[in-house]
Amino acid sequence: MKKYDFDSMGALWADQARQITEKGEFVAHSGNWDLWSYSGTVYSIPVMGSGCGASVWCPLSGLRRHLYHLRAVCGYTSLVPSYWQNVNTEFLRGLGIA
């Protein structure tokens, strides 16, 4: 995928991030990251040129709770933050979130 620079993610993340984006399910674009679900976990994968690093975001089973916490901390009125773009609403709806 041209959207990601796997080589700049370092040896720890390069192969795993490639596998996540090839076999996982896209969740949403969030600023400098794309959120992906893979094998029961949500990951943040940095988009090319962001200078950010990849990371584990939360277990898929805890995504709803994580979003509730994010909403409470940031004062959002909706469960899904307004700055998320290209949200996979079908995926989130399947989890009872969107």
C-alpha positions in Angstrom: 0.0 0.0 0.0 1.4 3.4 -0.9 -0.5 5.1 2.0 2.0 3.6 4.5 5.8 3.6 4.7 6.3 0.3 6.4 10.1 0.5 6.3 10.2 3.7 8.4 8.1 2.0 11.1 11.2 0.0 12.3 11.9 -3.7 12.5 9.4 -4.2 15.3 6.4 -2.9 13.4 7.2 -3.2 9.7 6.0 -6.7 9.1 3.2 -6.6 11.6 1.8 -3.3 10.2 1.9 -4.7 6.7 0.0 -7.8 7.8 -2.6 -5.7 9.8 -3.4 -3.5 6.8 -3.5 -6.5 4.3 -5.5 -8.9 6.4 -7.3 -6.6 8.9 -10.4 -4.5 8.7 -10.2 -0.7 8.3 -12.0 1.2 11.2 -11.3 4.9 10.6 -8.8 7.6 9.7 -7.9 9.6 12.8 -5.5 12.5 12.1 -2.1 11.1 11.5 -3.2 7.5 11.9 -5.5 4.9 10.4 -7.2 2.6 12.9 -7.3 -1.1 11.9 -8.8 -4.1 13.5 -6.9 -7.3 13.3 -7.1 -10.6 15.3 -9.1 -9.1 18.1 -7.1 -5.9 18.5 -7.4 -2.3 17.2 -4.1 -0.8 16.0 -3.1 2.7 15.0 -1.0 2.6 11.8 0.6 6.0 10.9 0.0 7.4 7.4 3.0 8.2 5.2 4.7 11.5 6.1 3.1 11.8 9.5 6.3 11.0 11.4 4.2 9.0 13.9 4.7 5.4 15.1 2.4 2.4 15.0 0.8 1.2 18.2 -1.7 -1.0 19.8 -4.8 1.0 20.5 -7.1 -1.3 22.5 -8.6 -4.8 22.4 -11.5 -5.0 20.0 -13.7 -6.2 22.8 -12.9 -2.9 24.7 -13.4 -0.5 21.7 -16.9 0.6 22.9 -15.6 1.3 26.4 -12.5 3.0 25.0 -14.7 5.3 22.9 -16.9 6.1 25.8 -13.8 7.1 27.8 -12.5 9.2 24.9 -15.8 10.9 24.6 -15.9 11.7 28.3 -12.3 13.0 28.4 -12.6 15.1 25.3 -16.3 16.2 25.8 -17.7 14.8 22.6 -21.4 14.4 22.3 -21.3 11.4 20.0 -19.6 8.1 20.6 -17.5 8.3 17.4 -15.3 11.4 17.5 -16.2 14.0 14.9 -12.6 14.2 13.6 -12.6 10.6 12.5 -12.8 10.4 8.7 -13.8 7.6 6.3 -15.3 5.7 9.3 -16.2 2.1 8.6 -19.7 2.5 10.0 -20.7 -1.0 8.9 -17.9 -2.4 11.0 -18.8 -0.2 14.0 -22.5 -1.0 13.7 -21.6 -4.7 13.9 -20.1 -4.0 17.3 -23.1 -2.0 18.4 -21.2 1.3 18.3 -22.3 3.3 15.2 
